[in-house]
Amino acid sequence: MSVPAGVSVGQRLQVTIERLVFQGSGLGHLPDGRVLFVPYTAPGDLAEVEVAEAREDFVRANLVRVVTPSPVRVAPPCRYFGNCGGCQWQHLEYAAQLHWKREILHELLARVGKLSGVPVAEPAVPAGPWEYRARAQFKIFAGTRLQIGFHQRETQRVVDLDRCPLLDARLNDVLRTLRSMRDPALPKLFPRVREVWAAAGTGTGEVVVSLFARAQDRAAIRLLFHRIQAEVPALTGVVLLDGDPRQHPRFVDRHGQGAILERVGDCRFRVDAAAFFQVSGLAAGTLTRLVMEAAALTGTERVLDLYSGVGTFTVPLARLTRQVLGVEANAAAATDAVHNLRSNGCPEARIVQAQVEQVLPALAKDGPWDLVVLDPPRQGCSRRVLDAIAGMAAPRVIYVSCDPSTLARDLGILVPAGYRCLSLQPVDLFPQTFHLESVAVLERTA
């Protein structure tokens, strides 16, 4: 593709950053009116940038230096910031991060969802801006020496870390132990290890480590367990997994526990090593409180909990309603959800292990349903799911989202189909990043 006239790749420019946009970059304008996106900038920066990509309607550039810093710019405390892709906003005051997350959500609602007048609250903050992550997925590159950390921004290269300021101290201890192992080192025990997941229970003190490696290396997990436990006494299990980490990994073997206990309010949840859970029990507690407040239950309702995971919402809903049915595709999570319902005194609630798209049309015919709660993955809901929800005409829908762009898209379908958004509560589960959780409460109007 030809480069538009007036700007060329490699050219250096000065630009004033006007605002932040989804996925974290700063936005400015070129003299010809085109927008310019620059990572690691702050609103109010005068920045020298180098053009990396030029198109007819926008330009992408990399930051060379800050000529005049923004009033909201701060020194990032992590020496890996700017190389590691885990954070985008460590250079911003935390108050500015919260402000811009709300502004970006407003902008996406208007641009993607074609919605106006949605009442967006100030972001809720479950924890402090540091050491809040009780779950981590470490990437591994075992070349001439072990590299363990997170991916570099927009690449598959591993940024080798000795510590991450976002992690719970127990996870940093796991990271330090794995990288310092000798005689044998981690790649000798597991020659094709690809990822290591670590989870620390909130309020329970437990730690479980999971590895993606070859099934024939299962005998080594016992030694690894004792190596880690010597440095991290809270370790309760090491699990060996196989398959694609993004696509329902397969359990191979374990030493110790294969799941972790989480405490959310007065409920306890078993979470399998291969099951999804929020970034911490504290984060899950904040979302649960918001969902339960929005549900406004009287005890007579029939409730559908879609993408129900290990039952984080299903359990408290089941305690206060007439009937709850959860739908979850992940087999490990669905098994945990059944266990968690029973262990928390809710044996009458049901879990269906299936894709929501497959079973929702039949469940819709089993109505009426008084409330639908949904917490879909980052890609949001398919049109088939949204059409089925709209056709059910449930009086209330609570949509828990981990991606504001797909939330805006999906609300842009549900609202014209007969719902209005009563409230939208952003929740900052991921400080120092552009990521944003939200809880939208919808009421049927037609």
Secondary structure as UniProt FT lines:
FT   TURN            5..6
FT   TURN            9..10
FT   STRAND          12..16
FT   STRAND          19..20
FT   TURN            22..23
FT   STRAND          26..29
FT   TURN            31..32
FT   STRAND          35..38
FT   TURN            39..40
FT   TURN            43..44
FT   STRAND          46..54
FT   STRAND          58..68
FT   TURN            71..72
FT   TURN            79..80
FT   TURN            82..83
FT   TURN            90..91
FT   HELIX           94..111
FT   STRAND          135..142
FT   STRAND          146..152
FT   TURN            153..154
FT   STRAND          158..160
FT   TURN            165..166
FT   HELIX           169..180
FT   HELIX           186..189
FT   TURN            191..192
FT   STRAND          195..200
FT   TURN            202..204
FT   STRAND          207..212
FT   HELIX           215..220
FT   HELIX           221..231
FT   TURN            233..234
FT   STRAND          235..242
FT   TURN            245..246
FT   STRAND          250..256
FT   STRAND          259..264
FT   TURN            265..266
FT   STRAND          267..272
FT   TURN            273..274
FT   HELIX           281..295
FT   STRAND          302..306
FT   TURN            309..313
FT   HELIX           314..320
FT   STRAND          323..328
FT   HELIX           331..343
FT   TURN            344..345
FT   TURN            347..348
FT   STRAND          350..353
FT   HELIX           356..365
FT   STRAND          371..374
FT   TURN            378..379
FT   HELIX           383..392
FT   STRAND          396..401
FT   HELIX           404..414
FT   TURN            415..418
FT   STRAND          419..427
FT   TURN            431..432
FT   STRAND          437..444
//
